[in-house]
């Protein structure tokens, strides 16, 4: 299976890499806290740990997945693709696990790098209607909102955006 994404990406400030054991504690702290209300949380620590392990494991099952967003230490967010069921569209997600990381352009920078590297087909992005920061990232990425798309049952307040690679490989 040829992956539509490389295993690691780098930008001027970030390393987008596979998840490591040292990333689990910051992810669990995030997913057990109030920042996750728009994505099904907060959840108990065991459920958060299971979600972390599932994110890491998607690469083995699908050949693509989400990256840990890091600089020199443990990850402080994730970005990349997920596809729960084969019939589902591939969905791009991004999350900064700590509010202190917001406002630095990390999510936009990471998402741009992933879109530039993506060698798969069209994508959807779902953003909770109350998540102003992620809505700004979607706008900066030039994603087109699909106002006719019904939100998924797992995220009833979601707005859906679409992205398709250009025929020449350029991204938004």
N, C-alpha and C positions, 0 to 999 in steps of 0.2 A: 504494500500500500504506500503510495506516495502522499506525503502530507502536504496540504495546501498552506502550511505555515512552517517556518524553520523552528528548531528547538529553542533558540535564544535570539533576542533582538536587542540592539543597543541604540540609544539616542545620545545626544550631547550630555544629558544629565542622568539618564536612567538605564538600568539593565532590566529587561523583561526576560525572565528565566523560569525554569521549572521550579515548582514549589519544593521547599526543603523543610526538614523537621523543625528548624528554628522559626519558621513562619507560622506554625500552628498556633502558638500562644497569642500573637497579636490578632490572628484571624478569629480565634475563639473569643477574645476580649471584645472584638468588634461585633460578632454575631450574637453575643449574649447581651448586647447593649442597645440603647434606644436608636442608634443610627440605622437599624435594620427594619424599622416599622414598614417601610414601603416595599420590602422584599421578603415578607413573611416572618420577620423576627419581632422581637428577640426570641431566641430559643435557648433551651438548657445547654450547658457545656457539651454534653455527650452528642447531642444533635448537631451542634456547631462543628465539633470535631469530625463527625461523619460527613458533613457537607464539604469540609476542607479536603478530606481524603477522596471524596467523589470528584471534586474539581481536579485534583492531581491525577486521578485515574482515567479521566476522560481521554487523555492523550493515547493511552494504550488501546482503548476501545474504538475511538473514532479517527485517530491519527491527527487530531487537532484539539485545541482546548484553550484554557486560560493560562496566562502567565502571571507569575508573581511580579509586582512592581517593586523594585528595590534600588538602592544606591549602594552603600557600602555594607549595610547590615541586614537585619531581617526585613522581609517585605513589609510594605505599608499599604498595599492595595493589590488589586488584581484587574486584569484586562484580557479580553480575548473572546473566543467563540465557545458556545455551548450548543448542544443539540441533544435534548433528552430522549426523544423517540425518533426513529428513522424517518417517520412521516412529517415531523416538525421542521419548520424552516431553521436554518442555522441562525443563531441569535448572537449578536455581539453584546458584551456586557463590560462595564468598568465600575470599579468601586474603590474609593479611598477609605481605608479602615479607621482612620483617625481624623477628626475635624481639623486638627492642626496642620494637616497636609493639604487642605483646601486652599485655593487662592494662589497657588504657585504654578498652575498650568500643567501639573503632572498628568491628570487624567486625559486632557486633550493631547498632550505630547505622546503619551503611551498609546492612545487609541489611533492617532495618526500613523504611528509606526506599524501597528498591527494591520490597519487598512492598506498601507503601502506594501506590506509583505504578503497579504492574503492572495492566494492563487485558487480560490474556490469561487463559487457562484454568488448570487445576490444574498444579502443579509437583511435581517430585521433587527431593530433596536427598540426595546421597550423601556420607557422611562415613566416613573410615577408622576402624575400630573402636578404633585406638590413638591417635586424634587427640582427646585430652581437651578441648583448647581449643575446637575446632569442635563437639564434642558439647555443650559448655556453651552455645555460641551457638544451636544447634538447639533446646535446651531453653528458652532465654530467648525464642526466637521462637515457642514453642508449637507446634512442628512435631510431627506425629503419626508415630511410628515404625511402619513396615510390616514386622513381623517375618517375614512370609511372602515378601517380595520377595527374589529371588535377586540377589546382587551381580553387577554387570557383569564381563565377562572382563577388562576393563581395570583393574578395581579389586576384586580378589577379597576383600579384607578390609573392604568397605564395608557400612555399615548404611544402609538406605534410609528416608527420612522423606518425608512427603507434606504438601502445603499446597494448599488450595483457597480462592479468594477467596470472601468471604461474599456473599450475594445483594445486600446493601446497600452493598458496596464497602469495608466495614471489614476491617481485617487484624488478625492476631494481635499 
